[in-house]
Amino acid sequence: MQRQSVSEQLRNFVVKQFPLARSRDIADDTPLLEAGIVDSLGVLGLVGFIEQTFEVEVSDDDLLPEHFRSIGSMAAFVLKKRNGEAPGSA
């Protein structure tokens, strides 16, 4: 699975689910939480989408702001989970 594909799927979900995202150009590094595009409830929606779409388990320990800060950070998180790496490891 390629990062670009993961990013595209995440971006499509964000634009579809979050009204503010529709009126902005969302880049991979756009800060979704800080910009108010996604709130804490939205993160739960993203978790469900990530678990279903990418077949990974998001544990309570994974619910860190840095994993959900942007499309790029979520894509990196998903790829690390899919590869069996601990998301916090470099």
Legacy VTK file of the C-alpha trace (Angstrom):
# vtk DataFile Version 3.0
C-alpha trace
ASCII
DATASET POLYDATA
POINTS 90 float
0.000 0.000 0.000
1.433 3.343 -1.023
1.379 6.519 1.022
-0.228 8.493 -1.832
-3.129 6.028 -2.018
-3.642 6.169 1.759
-3.500 9.976 1.692
-6.061 10.162 -1.127
-8.508 7.894 0.704
-8.091 9.862 3.923
-8.511 13.195 2.103
-11.678 11.967 0.372
-13.137 10.911 3.722
-12.237 14.212 5.404
-13.768 16.274 2.588
-16.908 14.133 2.585
-17.396 14.105 6.373
-16.278 17.563 7.508
-18.015 20.615 6.001
-15.095 23.002 6.644
-12.831 20.752 4.582
-15.010 21.321 1.510
-14.299 25.038 1.472
-10.524 24.686 1.821
-7.676 23.210 -0.140
-6.496 20.410 2.139
-2.815 19.599 1.660
-1.084 16.634 3.285
0.349 18.962 5.935
-2.777 21.054 6.630
-3.272 21.019 10.429
-6.787 19.579 10.645
-7.200 19.889 14.413
-5.641 23.329 14.806
-7.604 24.700 11.823
-10.864 23.499 13.368
-11.630 21.225 10.411
-11.737 18.142 12.641
-12.744 18.166 16.318
-12.446 15.463 18.976
-15.642 13.742 17.817
-14.324 13.896 14.277
-11.202 12.057 15.380
-13.424 9.186 16.512
-14.959 9.104 13.042
-11.493 9.046 11.523
-10.510 6.166 13.821
-13.508 4.129 12.642
-12.712 4.904 9.010
-9.040 3.978 9.437
-9.876 0.713 11.193
-12.419 -0.349 8.560
-10.678 0.886 5.441
-7.099 -0.048 6.235
-7.785 -3.030 8.503
-5.687 -1.815 11.402
-6.541 -1.622 15.080
-6.252 1.807 16.684
-5.680 1.365 20.416
-6.257 3.954 23.124
-2.480 4.459 23.217
-2.610 5.423 19.521
-5.071 8.268 20.140
-2.429 10.974 20.143
-2.866 14.373 18.481
0.287 13.903 16.403
-1.234 10.847 14.672
-4.320 12.818 13.592
-2.793 16.275 13.037
-2.916 16.125 9.223
-3.595 13.856 6.259
0.145 13.160 6.054
0.493 12.236 9.714
-2.523 9.918 9.498
-1.128 8.269 6.354
2.221 7.694 8.078
0.406 6.298 11.115
-1.653 3.900 8.951
1.396 2.674 7.040
3.348 2.061 10.254
0.411 0.134 11.725
0.046 -1.905 8.524
3.762 -2.718 8.608
3.528 -3.840 12.229
5.679 -0.978 13.511
4.934 0.948 16.665
3.582 4.298 15.422
5.787 6.260 17.810
9.008 4.675 16.520
11.121 6.538 14.004
LINES 1 91
90 0 1 2 3 4 5 6 7 8 9 10 11 12 13 14 15 16 17 18 19 20 21 22 23 24 25 26 27 28 29 30 31 32 33 34 35 36 37 38 39 40 41 42 43 44 45 46 47 48 49 50 51 52 53 54 55 56 57 58 59 60 61 62 63 64 65 66 67 68 69 70 71 72 73 74 75 76 77 78 79 80 81 82 83 84 85 86 87 88 89
